[in-house]
Amino acid sequence: MAETLIIITILLVIFGIAYYYLTTRNKERMALIQAGASPKIFKSGTNNALYILFVLGMLAIGIAIGTGFGFILERFLISMDSRGPFFRDQNQFGNQGNREGAYVVTIFLFGGLSLITSFFMIRKWTKKNEEEFRDQ
């Protein structure tokens, strides 16, 4: 029962934040229009939704690559355990270490690299679009 209440509470909070954001934005825009501002100021020159989708796609690719490399790294660490004590990662309690950490590390590593790559690609595209816009 408590789990259901927690989920309902989280969903209500998310809905409340989204509702507050949208109503405040609408009121602000209406006030600017009543003050004489042009409605064209609300349209941006670039399509931000495409950039967001590109970043999310790059992040998904990075997570997939990170999961694959995590699998390979985990298998490599398991095979190294049988080769000698140097590669054994026993801790002070005598049990094996956390090889699943290979997944976490590589997912974050490749996810971060994909985000950095998408940042530089988007920056290159926006500079190119600005130059084309100035030439017109």
C-alpha positions in Angstrom: 0.0 0.0 0.0 2.8 2.4 0.8 4.5 1.8 -2.5 1.3 2.8 -4.3 1.1 6.0 -2.3 4.7 6.8 -3.1 4.2 6.3 -6.9 0.9 8.3 -6.8 2.7 11.1 -4.9 5.6 11.2 -7.4 3.2 11.4 -10.4 1.2 14.1 -8.7 4.3 16.2 -8.1 5.5 15.8 -11.7 2.0 16.8 -12.9 2.0 19.8 -10.6 5.3 21.0 -11.8 4.4 20.6 -15.4 1.0 22.4 -14.9 2.6 25.2 -13.0 5.3 25.7 -15.7 2.9 25.7 -18.6 0.3 28.0 -17.0 3.1 30.5 -15.9 4.6 30.5 -19.3 1.2 31.1 -20.9 0.4 34.0 -18.5 3.8 35.5 -19.2 3.3 35.3 -22.9 -0.1 36.8 -22.7 1.2 39.7 -20.6 4.0 40.4 -23.2 1.5 40.4 -26.0 -0.8 42.8 -24.1 2.1 45.0 -23.5 2.7 45.3 -27.3 5.4 42.7 -27.9 5.3 40.8 -31.1 4.3 37.1 -30.9 7.2 36.3 -33.1 9.6 36.6 -30.2 8.3 33.2 -28.9 9.5 31.3 -31.9 13.2 30.5 -31.9 15.3 30.4 -35.0 16.3 26.8 -34.6 14.2 23.7 -34.0 15.3 22.7 -30.4 13.2 19.5 -30.5 15.5 18.1 -33.2 18.6 18.9 -31.1 17.1 17.2 -28.1 16.2 14.1 -30.1 19.7 14.0 -31.5 21.2 14.3 -28.0 19.0 11.5 -26.7 19.8 9.3 -29.7 23.5 9.8 -29.1 23.1 9.1 -25.4 21.2 5.8 -26.3 24.0 4.8 -28.6 26.6 5.6 -26.0 24.7 3.5 -23.4 24.4 0.6 -25.8 28.2 0.8 -26.6 29.0 1.1 -22.9 26.9 -2.0 -22.1 28.7 -4.0 -24.8 32.1 -2.9 -23.6 31.0 -3.6 -20.0 30.1 -7.2 -21.0 33.5 -7.6 -22.7 35.3 -6.1 -19.7 33.5 -8.3 -17.3 34.3 -11.5 -19.3 37.9 -10.3 -19.5 38.1 -9.9 -15.7 36.5 -13.3 -15.2 39.0 -15.0 -17.5 41.9 -13.1 -15.8 40.8 -14.5 -12.4 41.8 -18.0 -13.5 45.3 -16.9 -14.7 46.7 -15.9 -11.4 46.4 -14.1 -8.0 47.4 -10.7 -9.4 44.0 -10.2 -11.1 41.9 -11.6 -8.3 40.0 -8.8 -6.6 39.2 -10.3 -3.2 38.4 -7.8 -0.6 39.0 -7.9 3.2 35.9 -10.0 3.7 37.3 -12.8 1.5 34.6 -12.7 -1.2 35.0 -11.7 -4.8 34.9 -8.1 -5.8 32.2 -6.4 -7.8 32.8 -7.2 -11.5 29.4 -5.8 -12.3 31.0 -2.4 -11.8 32.5 -2.8 -15.2 29.0 -2.2 -16.6 28.4 0.9 -14.6 31.8 2.4 -15.4 31.6 1.8 -19.1 28.0 2.9 -19.4 28.8 6.2 -17.8 32.0 6.6 -19.7 30.5 6.0 -23.2 27.3 7.8 -22.3 29.4 10.9 -21.3 31.5 10.6 -24.4 28.4 10.5 -26.6 27.0 13.6 -24.9 30.3 15.5 -25.4 30.4 14.4 -29.0 26.8 15.5 -29.6 27.6 18.9 -28.0 30.4 19.5 -30.4 28.4 18.3 -33.4 25.5 20.6 -32.5 27.8 23.5 -31.9 29.3 22.9 -35.4 25.9 22.8 -37.0 24.7 26.0 -35.3 27.8 27.9 -36.4 27.3 26.6 -39.9 23.6 27.7 -39.8 24.5 31.1 -38.4 27.0 31.6 -41.2 24.5 30.7 -43.9 21.9 33.0 -42.2 24.4 35.9 -42.3 25.2 35.3 -46.0 21.5 35.7 -47.0 
